[in-house]
């Protein structure tokens, strides 16, 4: 899957040098001179990261990160700056930066940081897809199956679930099997983990 590295730096010479370096490493990259220009560009549905100058006219790097997070596009960010002070580094890390690099940047260090960021982006993309699939499967459950799910993940036995819902133990077994099939889980432990990812809480604990 092709990935994309976005380069946001108002210094044209620095921006073009970074784009050339990324291209020489076989990476697809796009450059932007202004924050608003980048923020108006839809992000691709593929792994991507952002090389971001910390200080720019208008919106600085922190504002860019904040606006990305607000719209749900939190991608790995590598801050680049001409001022490698400890306070600046701390601020960048608190803002969620994957890495903080000081100009002039060693080529290999930058490329390693980019590759690491893209690996993280791919992992995040996989988790989002997995979460969306689990949420879609959850929507296929009937109200009764949802009740069985919420009791089962609390560790209740079939007999206890039957008593709780006022149905037979055999009916509970049928509903639980349907829940497992629809959620594509093989064991109760798998079902508990899927529920945790979806932030579903048990209706009752043993």
NORNOR-V161351 format. One record per pair of residues at least 12 apart in sequence whose C-alpha atoms are under 6 Angstrom apart, sorted by the first residue. I is the first residue (numbers start at 0). J is the second residue. Records with the same first field share a line. If there is no record, write none. Layout:
I=J, J
This chain:
2=45, 46, 47
3=27, 28, 47
4=28, 47, 48, 49
5=28, 29, 30, 49
6=30, 49, 50
7=30, 31, 32, 51
8=32, 52
9=32
46=117, 120, 121
47=117
48=74, 75, 76
49=76
50=77
51=78, 79
52=78, 79, 80
53=78, 80
75=97, 116
76=96, 97
77=96, 97, 98, 99
78=99
79=99, 100, 101
80=101, 102
81=101, 102
83=101
136=182
144=174
149=201, 202
150=201, 202, 203
152=191, 201
153=201, 203, 204
154=205
155=205
